[in-house]
Amino acid sequence: MSARPLLIELFTEELPPKALKRLGESFAASVVEALRSRGLAAQDVEHRGFCSPRRLAVRVDAVVQQAPDRKLELKGPSVKVGLDAAGAPTQALVKWAEKQGASVDALTRGSDGKQECFFYSSTVRGETLAACIDAVISQALAKLPIPKVMEYQLADGKTSVSFVRPAHRLVVLHGPDVVPAGVLGLRAGRTTFGHRFQGGGELTIPDAHAYVHVLERDGRVLPDFEQRRARIDAMLRREAAALGASLGDDAAVAALLDEVCALVEWPAVYVGRFDDEFLQVPQECLILTMRTNQKYFPLFDANGRLLARFLIVSNMEVADPSFIVDGNERVVRPRLADARFFFEQDKKTTLAQRVPRLESVVYHAKLGTQAQRVERVRAIARDVAHALGADAWACDRAALLAKTDLVTGMVGEFPELQGVMGTYYARHDGEPEAVAVAIEEHYRPRFAGDALPASDAGTVVAIADKMETLAGMFGIGQQPTGDKDPFALRRHALGVLRMLVDRQLALPLGRLIGIAFAAFGTHVTDARAGLESFFLERLSGFLRERGFTPQEVDAVVSQRPDDLARVPARLAAVRAFAALPESASLAAANKRIGNLLRKSGVAAGGAIDAALLGDGAERALAARVDALDPVVAGAIEAHDFTGALTALAGARADVDRFFDDVMVMVDDERVRANRLALLARLHAMMNRVADISRLSNA
């Protein structure tokens, strides 16, 4: 029979919205993979996945009723094992043949590439869709990334099954035919349901191709997640444009769109409003309330200021939406009133007055309270400020107040606003603007790609805050293991790296780590070496993400650079050097020199005795090293790393000639030591920018 489309739909109670998209993608991918593996669908078969609040479905365009028969060849014992000295079958061969359901006479002999073996060939009948459909669906359900499984009882009142939500209908159609399938106590049919309120009751799907058409026309359901999301997005932007407004931050809008799309099956967008007086509250509070709690889309004017209007994505398309709009406006009003209440109450107590309250907030059982942590952050911030020439008083004041909004009513209700509210309250208290700005900025960067602190004080306190966490956790043995990183130490380290590198801060990594551990005194173990290695591991990944090759990164990071601000310039120099025609030869020579020095136990070059230098290649290389040394040193001192490596390229001919003409490991100990000293000096000079041997493929 020719291939026909296969439709599988599981109709359920409302699925968890934040997981819906992943559930839909997983279900479709797993069903397709199971069909492919059984030979019921081609590897390049086209399919379309569907998911809505009450259904997971997939339509696979070309599925056969029975997979083609396939030839199976099994390798058995070797001839040496299968035949005895007289050439008769051994018991091992007989038993293996019986296991395959064959006689020894049915076996053939052939080579497996190493030895002659016995083989058994057979034809395996292809699986039928009807026979394996239960397994296909069950396997797909078992692979779903279900956030939390629930157990529920079937209609018989006796049997219990487990799934993400109770399932009520199963549709399995191969073209127009129902495939007899059963999972979760359901038997397959061709009926499903559309929209809970506007869907017109039970729907009959005549064939797999008609699925989308029937749901949209009769069920008022858009089953395709991306199609539904695109429609919501278009409606939102159309309504916003009609009001002369915008939806605000694209990333926040995209995240909310995904969630709202998982809550509706037939979306409609309506405009709501709230009292202008609420705009006196910091707009971040109102935005968070509307987006997080109510799933509304706040609107903004051309300057990014919040308007007293918002958009509602409803699951009901009606001619008169007034009752929907009124209901949502009534719901959001007390939420906004709560935000206003917290804001007004919080302003009655200054941030400075809240500092003592941090003594009752536990930070970590082994590291004390938030108050103790604040003192450590202050100490680190003061030292970092002095090292960078920043305003130490402003940094210290910001570090003192940075965590005080944690004990405010607003942040207690909306933890996501920590730092943001601190800035508002600091301005209200009359704190200097540098201090107020630093309170919010010290949490940056919060995630990959987030903006760095823009101010000096914000940068200093952000570094201090993250370094206190890193040193403290490493000091009590709480380093990340595998995928587990409960204290987000990788994110903190990456944030510090970004600030040091991108803002080109003249603060050596080793000194910064030392400052951080000094703030703890003897209360934690000195884990500076471990933390430095942790930073360098993060640095390698950070640089590769910026487009540098693993070889280029390895050449620089293997030198354990301390001045991270100069690392990009070193990498650029390595890239420029690698493009030179002399680079491959010098990299290979550098690698060879390193091996020689390592085998001979020479760690650093001793004095070179000119009287022991042989004429020709050896003396020419020594002269070249003498001439290059001040040139390379001067270029590095001027941070001209490209110039330093380019100058080294001029030594290629002398280095090649030396290795062609000179035997290093001669019997004369004095001559051998002198030649090793010359190579050690050359090696050190070649590796002052990066370990160029890492560029060698030799």
C-alpha positions in Angstrom: 0.0 0.0 0.0 1.3 3.5 -0.8 2.3 5.9 1.9 -0.3 8.0 3.5 -0.3 10.7 6.2 -0.4 9.6 9.8 -2.1 11.8 12.4 -1.7 11.2 16.2 -3.5 13.6 18.7 -3.7 13.2 22.4 -6.4 15.4 23.9 -5.9 16.4 27.5 -6.7 18.8 30.3 -4.8 22.1 30.2 -1.1 21.4 29.9 1.5 23.4 31.8 2.0 26.6 29.7 5.7 27.1 30.3 6.4 23.6 29.2 3.9 23.3 26.3 6.2 24.3 23.4 8.9 21.8 24.6 6.3 19.1 25.1 4.9 19.6 21.6 8.3 19.6 19.9 9.4 16.5 21.8 6.3 14.6 21.1 6.5 15.2 17.3 10.2 14.5 17.1 9.9 11.3 19.1 7.0 9.9 17.0 8.8 10.7 13.7 12.1 9.1 15.0 10.2 5.9 16.1 8.5 5.6 12.7 11.8 6.1 10.9 13.7 3.6 13.0 11.0 0.9 12.1 11.2 1.7 8.4 7.6 3.0 8.3 8.7 6.5 7.2 11.6 7.7 5.2 14.5 9.5 6.9 13.6 12.7 5.1 9.8 12.4 5.7 8.1 15.8 6.3 6.0 16.3 9.4 4.2 19.0 11.3 3.9 19.1 15.1 0.9 20.7 16.9 0.3 21.8 20.5 -2.3 23.9 22.2 -3.4 24.2 25.8 -5.3 20.9 25.5 -3.6 18.8 22.9 -0.3 17.3 21.6 -0.4 16.2 18.0 1.8 15.3 15.0 1.0 14.7 11.4 3.7 12.7 9.5 3.1 13.1 5.8 4.1 9.7 4.3 3.8 6.6 6.5 3.5 3.1 5.0 1.2 0.4 6.5 4.0 -2.1 6.6 7.7 -1.6 6.5 9.7 -3.3 3.8 11.3 -6.7 4.6 14.9 -6.4 5.3 17.8 -8.8 5.1 19.6 -9.6 8.3 23.1 -11.1 8.4 24.4 -12.2 11.8 28.0 -13.1 12.5 28.7 -16.2 14.5 31.7 -18.0 15.8 35.0 -18.0 13.9 35.8 -21.1 11.8 38.6 -21.9 14.3 36.0 -22.0 17.1 33.1 -23.5 15.0 35.0 -26.5 13.6 37.1 -29.1 15.4 40.4 -30.6 14.2 38.5 -33.1 12.0 36.4 -30.3 10.4 33.2 -31.3 12.3 30.9 -28.6 13.8 31.7 -27.9 17.5 29.0 -27.7 20.2 29.5 -23.9 20.2 28.6 -23.6 16.5 25.6 -26.0 16.9 24.2 -24.0 19.8 24.7 -20.7 18.0 22.8 -22.0 14.9 20.0 -23.3 17.1 19.7 -19.9 18.7 19.1 -18.4 15.3 16.5 -21.1 14.5 18.7 -22.5 11.8 20.7 -25.6 11.0 24.5 -25.7 10.6 24.0 -26.4 6.9 22.2 -23.1 6.5 25.3 -21.1 7.6 27.8 -19.6 5.2 31.4 -18.8 5.7 33.1 -15.5 5.0 35.6 -13.0 6.3 34.8 -10.3 8.9 38.0 -8.4 7.9 40.1 -10.1 10.5 39.3 -13.8 10.3 37.0 -16.3 8.6 33.7 -16.7 10.4 30.3 -18.3 10.1 27.3 -16.1 9.1 23.6 -16.6 9.1 21.4 -14.6 6.6 17.7 -14.3 7.0 14.9 -12.1 5.8 13.0 -10.2 8.6 9.5 -9.3 7.8 8.8 -5.6 8.1 6.7 -4.3 11.1 3.2 -3.2 10.5 1.9 0.2 11.7 -1.0 -1.5 13.5 1.3 -3.8 15.4 3.8 -1.1 16.6 1.7 2.0 17.0 1.1 1.5 20.7 4.9 1.3 21.2 5.5 4.3 19.0 3.1 6.5 21.0 4.2 5.1 24.4 7.9 5.7 23.7 7.1 9.3 22.6 5.1 9.9 25.8 7.9 8.4 27.9 10.4 10.9 26.4 8.4 14.0 27.1 10.2 16.6 29.3 7.3 16.6 31.8 8.0 19.1 34.6 5.8 17.1 37.1 3.9 13.9 36.6 0.4 13.5 38.1 -1.4 10.3 38.8 -5.1 10.0 38.0 -7.8 7.4 37.9 -9.5 6.2 34.8 -13.3 6.0 34.3 -13.5 2.4 35.6 -12.7 3.8 39.1 -10.0 1.2 39.6 -7.1 1.8 37.2 -4.6 4.6 37.7 -2.2 6.0 35.1 0.4 8.7 35.2 0.9 11.6 32.8 1.4 15.4 32.9 -2.4 16.0 32.8 -5.4 13.7 32.5 -5.9 12.6 28.9 -9.4 12.2 27.5 -9.2 11.3 23.8 -6.8 9.7 21.4 -7.0 10.2 17.6 -4.9 8.0 15.3 -5.6 8.2 11.6 -3.7 6.7 8.7 -5.2 8.6 5.9 -8.9 8.1 6.5 -8.6 4.9 8.5 -8.5 4.7 12.3 -5.4 2.7 13.5 -6.4 0.5 16.5 -4.1 2.0 19.2 -4.3 2.4 22.9 -2.4 4.4 25.5 -3.1 5.8 28.9 -6.3 3.8 29.1 -7.7 5.3 25.9 -8.6 3.6 22.6 -8.0 5.5 19.3 -10.8 7.0 17.3 -11.4 9.9 15.0 -13.2 12.3 17.5 -11.7 15.2 19.4 -12.9 18.5 20.9 -12.2 22.1 19.8 -12.3 25.3 21.9 -13.6 24.8 25.4 -16.3 27.5 25.0 -16.6 28.2 21.3 -15.7 24.9 19.7 -19.1 23.5 19.0 -18.7 20.2 21.0 -17.3 17.0 19.6 -15.4 17.1 16.3 -15.0 14.3 13.8 -11.7 14.2 11.8 -12.5 12.5 8.5 -8.8 12.0 7.6 -5.3 13.0 8.6 -5.1 15.8 6.1 -8.3 17.5 7.3 -7.1 17.9 10.9 -6.0 21.5 10.8 -9.0 22.6 8.7 -11.6 20.9 10.9 -10.1 22.4 14.1 -9.9 25.9 12.7 -13.3 25.9 10.9 -15.4 24.0 13.4 -13.4 23.9 16.6 -12.1 27.5 16.8 -8.6 26.2 17.5 -5.3 27.1 15.9 -3.3 23.9 16.7 0.0 25.1 15.3 2.0 26.8 18.0 4.1 29.0 15.8 1.2 30.0 13.6 -0.8 30.9 16.7 2.1 32.8 18.1 2.6 34.8 14.9 -1.1 35.7 14.9 -0.9 37.0 18.5 2.2 39.0 17.7 0.6 40.6 14.7 -2.6 41.5 16.6 -0.6 42.9 19.5 1.5 45.1 17.2 -1.5 46.2 15.2 -3.3 47.3 18.4 -0.2 49.0 19.8 0.3 50.9 16.5 -3.3 52.1 16.5 -2.7 53.6 19.9 0.6 55.2 18.9 2.4 53.0 21.4 5.0 50.2 21.4 5.3 46.9 23.3 8.7 47.6 24.8 11.7 45.3 25.2 11.7 42.7 22.4 13.2 39.9 24.7 10.6 40.4 27.3 7.8 40.5 24.7 9.1 37.3 23.1 9.2 35.4 26.4 5.6 36.5 27.3 4.4 35.7 23.8 5.6 32.1 24.2 3.7 31.8 27.5 0.5 33.5 26.4 0.5 31.4 23.2 0.4 28.3 25.5 -2.7 29.6 27.2 -5.0 30.2 24.3 -6.4 28.3 21.4 -8.2 31.0 19.5 -6.5 34.3 20.4 -8.1 37.7 20.5 -6.4 41.0 21.7 -8.3 43.7 23.6 -7.2 47.0 25.1 -7.4 47.6 28.9 -6.4 50.6 31.0 -5.7 51.6 34.6 -5.8 54.8 36.5 -3.1 57.4 35.7 -2.3 57.8 39.4 -0.6 54.4 39.4 2.1 55.9 37.1 3.6 57.6 40.1 4.9 54.1 41.1 8.2 53.1 39.5 7.2 51.7 36.1 9.3 48.5 36.6 6.9 47.5 39.4 3.9 48.0 37.2 5.5 46.3 34.3 6.5 43.3 36.4 3.0 43.0 37.9 1.3 43.1 34.5 3.7 40.7 32.7 4.4 38.2 35.4 1.2 38.0 37.3 -1.5 38.9 34.7 0.2 38.0 31.4 -0.7 41.4 30.0 1.4 43.4 27.5 2.1 46.9 28.9 2.3 49.7 26.4 4.9 52.5 26.1 5.2 55.9 24.5 8.0 56.9 22.0 10.3 57.7 24.9 9.9 54.3 26.6 7.6 55.6 29.4 4.8 53.4 30.5 1.3 54.3 29.4 -1.8 53.7 31.5 -2.9 51.1 29.0 -2.2 47.4 28.3 -3.1 44.7 25.9 -5.0 41.5 26.9 -4.6 38.3 25.0 -7.9 36.5 25.5 -9.0 33.0 24.5 -12.4 34.3 23.5 -13.1 36.2 20.3 -16.4 38.0 20.8 -18.3 40.9 19.2 -18.6 42.9 22.4 -15.5 42.3 24.6 -16.5 44.9 27.2 -17.1 42.2 29.9 -13.7 40.7 29.2 -11.9 44.0 29.4 -13.8 45.1 32.5 -13.0 41.9 34.3 -9.3 42.2 33.6 -9.2 45.8 34.6 -10.9 44.9 37.9 -8.3 42.2 38.5 -5.2 44.3 37.7 -6.3 47.3 39.9 -5.7 45.7 43.3 -2.3 44.4 42.0 -1.2 47.9 41.1 -2.6 49.2 44.3 -0.4 46.7 46.2 2.6 47.9 44.3 1.8 51.5 45.2 1.3 50.6 48.8 4.6 48.8 49.1 6.4 51.7 47.4 4.9 54.4 49.7 5.5 52.3 52.8 9.1 51.5 51.9 10.0 55.2 51.4 9.3 55.9 55.0 12.5 54.1 56.0 15.8 55.0 54.4 18.1 52.4 53.0 20.8 53.4 55.6 18.3 52.7 58.4 17.7 49.2 56.9 21.3 48.1 57.1 21.0 46.6 60.7 18.2 44.4 59.5 20.6 42.5 57.3 22.0 41.0 60.5 18.9 38.8 60.7 19.1 37.6 57.1 21.1 34.4 56.7 23.4 34.4 53.6 24.9 31.0 54.0 25.3 28.7 57.0 29.1 28.6 56.7 29.5 32.3 55.6 27.2 34.1 58.0 24.6 36.8 57.5 24.0 39.3 54.8 25.4 41.9 57.1 28.7 40.0 57.3 28.7 39.5 53.6 28.1 43.3 53.0 31.2 44.0 55.1 33.3 41.7 53.0 31.9 43.2 49.8 32.8 46.7 51.1 36.4 45.6 51.9 36.8 44.2 48.4 35.2 47.2 46.8 37.5 49.6 48.6 40.6 47.7 47.5 39.4 47.4 43.9 38.5 51.1 43.8 42.0 52.1 45.0 43.5 49.7 42.4 41.5 51.2 39.6 41.6 54.8 40.7 37.8 55.0 41.3 36.0 57.0 44.0 36.5 54.7 47.0 33.9 56.5 49.2 31.1 56.1 46.6 32.0 52.5 46.0 32.0 51.8 49.7 28.7 53.6 50.3 27.1 51.7 47.4 28.4 48.4 48.7 27.0 49.2 52.1 23.5 49.9 50.7 23.4 47.5 47.8 21.6 44.7 49.6 19.3 46.8 51.8 16.3 46.7 49.4 16.2 42.9 50.1 14.4 43.9 53.3 11.8 46.2 51.7 8.2 45.3 51.1 8.4 45.8 47.4 11.4 43.4 46.8 9.8 41.0 49.3 6.8 40.8 47.0 8.7 41.1 43.7 12.3 39.6 44.2 13.0 40.4 40.5 13.2 44.1 41.4 16.2 43.8 43.7 18.6 46.5 42.8 16.1 48.4 40.7 14.1 49.4 43.8 17.3 50.1 45.7 18.1 52.8 43.1 14.7 54.4 43.4 14.9 54.4 47.2 18.5 55.7 47.2 17.4 58.7 45.1 14.5 59.3 47.4 16.9 59.2 50.4 19.1 61.8 48.8 22.1 59.5 48.2 24.6 60.7 45.5 23.6 59.7 42.0 26.8 57.6 41.7 25.7 55.5 44.7 22.1 55.2 43.5 23.1 54.0 40.0 25.7 51.5 41.4 23.0 49.8 43.5 21.2 48.6 40.4 24.3 48.1 38.3 26.1 45.9 40.8 23.9 42.9 39.8 25.0 43.2 36.2 25.6 41.3 34.1 22.7 39.1 35.3 22.8 36.7 32.3 24.8 36.0 29.1 24.5 39.1 26.9 23.3 41.4 29.6 24.7 44.9 29.7 27.7 45.6 31.9 27.7 48.3 34.5 28.1 51.7 32.9 29.5 53.6 35.9 32.8 53.2 37.7 31.2 52.7 41.1 28.7 50.2 39.6 31.6 48.2 38.0 33.6 48.2 41.2 30.7 47.0 43.3 29.6 44.4 40.7 33.2 43.0 40.7 33.3 43.0 44.5 29.9 41.3 44.9 30.7 38.5 42.5 34.3 38.0 43.8 32.9 37.7 47.3 30.6 35.0 46.2 33.3 33.2 44.3 36.0 33.3 47.0 33.5 32.4 49.7 32.1 29.4 47.9 35.5 28.1 46.7 36.8 28.7 50.3 34.2 26.4 51.8 34.5 23.8 49.0 31.3 24.6 47.1 32.8 24.6 43.6 30.5 23.6 40.7 30.5 19.9 39.9 29.4 18.7 36.5 26.2 20.4 35.5 25.4 21.5 39.0 26.1 25.1 39.9 23.6 26.1 42.5 25.3 29.4 43.3 25.7 30.4 39.7 29.5 30.6 40.1 30.1 30.1 36.4 27.9 33.1 35.6 29.6 35.2 38.3 33.1 34.4 36.9 32.0 35.1 33.4 30.6 38.5 34.5 33.9 39.4 36.1 35.8 38.3 33.0 33.6 40.4 30.8 34.1 43.5 33.0 37.9 43.0 33.1 38.2 42.3 29.4 35.6 44.6 27.8 36.2 47.6 30.0 40.0 46.9 29.8 40.5 47.3 33.6 44.1 47.3 34.7 43.6 44.9 37.5 45.6 41.7 37.4 43.5 38.6 38.0 45.8 37.2 40.6 45.7 40.4 42.6 41.9 40.5 42.4 41.6 37.0 43.7 44.0 37.8 46.5 41.9 40.9 47.5 38.7 38.7 47.6 40.2 36.0 49.8 41.8 38.7 52.1 38.3 39.9 52.9 37.5 36.5 54.5 40.7 36.4 56.7 41.0 32.9 58.1 37.3 32.1 58.0 37.7 30.1 54.7 40.3 27.9 53.1 42.8 29.6 50.8 41.6 28.3 47.4 43.2 31.0 45.2 44.9 28.5 42.9 41.6 26.6 42.3 39.7 29.8 41.7 42.3 31.1 39.2 42.1 27.9 37.2 38.3 28.2 37.3 38.6 31.7 35.8 40.9 30.6 33.1 38.6 27.7 32.1 35.8 30.2 31.8 38.1 32.5 29.8 38.8 29.9 27.2 35.1 29.3 26.5 34.4 33.1 26.6 37.1 33.7 24.0 36.0 30.9 21.7 32.5 32.3 21.7 34.0 35.5 20.5 35.2 33.8 17.3 38.8 32.9 18.2 39.9 29.3 17.3 40.7 26.7 20.0 44.4 26.9 18.9 44.6 30.7 19.2 42.9 30.6 22.6 45.1 27.8 23.8 48.2 29.7 22.7 47.3 32.6 25.0 45.4 31.0 27.9 48.0 28.3 28.4 50.4 31.0 29.5 47.9 31.8 32.4 47.7 35.5 31.6 47.2 37.8 34.5 46.4 41.0 32.7 43.1 40.0 31.1 42.5 43.4 29.6 45.3 42.7 27.2 44.2 39.2 26.2 42.2 40.3 23.1 45.2 42.2 21.8 47.4 39.1 22.4 44.9 37.0 20.5 44.8 39.4 17.6 48.6 39.3 17.5 48.5 35.4 17.4 46.0 35.5 14.6 48.1 37.9 12.6 51.2 35.9 13.3 49.5 32.6 12.2 48.8 34.3 8.8 52.5 34.9 8.2 54.4 32.4 6.0 57.0 32.0 8.7 54.6 31.0 11.4 54.3 27.2 10.8 58.1 26.8 10.8 58.6 28.9 13.9 55.7 27.2 15.7 57.1 23.7 15.0 60.6 24.9 16.0 59.2 26.3 19.2 57.5 23.0 20.0 60.8 21.2 19.3 62.8 23.5 21.5 60.2 23.0 24.3 60.6 19.3 24.1 64.4 19.5 24.1 64.4 21.7 27.2 61.9 19.6 29.0 63.8 16.3 28.3 67.1 17.9 29.4 65.6 19.4 32.5 66.4 23.0 31.6 63.7 25.3 33.0 65.4 28.6 32.2 68.4 29.7 30.2 71.7 30.2 31.9 74.5 32.5 30.8 75.6 32.0 27.2 79.4 31.7 26.7 80.2 33.4 23.4 83.5 31.5 23.3 81.7 28.2 23.1 79.5 29.2 20.1 80.4 27.5 16.9 80.9 29.4 13.7 78.1 29.7 11.2 74.5 28.8 12.2 75.0 28.7 16.0 76.7 32.1 16.1 74.2 33.6 13.6 71.3 32.5 15.8 72.9 33.9 18.9 73.4 37.2 17.1 69.8 37.2 15.9 68.5 36.6 19.5 70.7 39.4 20.8 69.3 41.8 18.2 65.6 40.7 18.7 65.6 40.7 22.5 65.3 44.5 22.9 62.9 44.9 19.9 60.5 42.3 21.3 60.8 43.6 24.9 60.1 47.2 23.7 57.1 46.1 21.6 55.6 44.2 24.5 56.1 47.0 26.9 54.2 49.2 24.5 51.5 46.5 24.3 52.3 46.1 20.6 51.9 42.3 20.7 51.5 42.1 16.9 54.8 44.0 16.4 56.6 41.6 18.8 55.5 38.5 17.0 56.1 40.0 13.6 59.7 40.8 14.7 60.1 37.2 15.7 59.1 36.1 12.2 62.4 37.5 11.0 64.3 34.8 12.9 62.9 31.9 10.9 65.8 31.5 8.5 68.4 31.5 11.4 66.3 29.0 13.5 65.8 26.7 10.5 69.5 26.8 9.7 70.5 26.2 13.3 68.4 22.9 13.5 69.8 21.9 10.0 73.4 22.4 10.9 73.8 22.1 14.7 73.6 19.1 16.9 72.3 20.2 20.3 72.7 17.1 22.4 76.5 16.6 21.9 78.7 14.7 24.3 80.6 17.8 25.4 78.6 18.9 28.5 79.8 22.5 28.3 78.9 22.9 24.7 75.5 21.1 25.2 74.6 23.3 28.1 75.6 26.4 26.2 73.4 25.5 23.2 70.5 24.6 25.5 70.9 28.0 27.2 70.7 29.7 23.8 67.6 27.8 22.9 66.0 28.5 26.4 66.6 32.2 25.8 65.0 32.0 22.3 62.1 29.9 23.7 61.4 32.4 26.4 61.5 35.3 23.9 59.2 33.5 21.5 56.6 32.8 24.1 56.3 36.2 25.8 53.1 37.0 23.9 51.7 33.5 23.6 52.9 29.9 23.4 53.2 29.7 19.7 54.0 26.0 19.8 50.2 25.5 20.3 49.8 26.7 16.7 51.9 23.8 15.3 50.2 20.8 13.7 53.5 19.0 13.7 
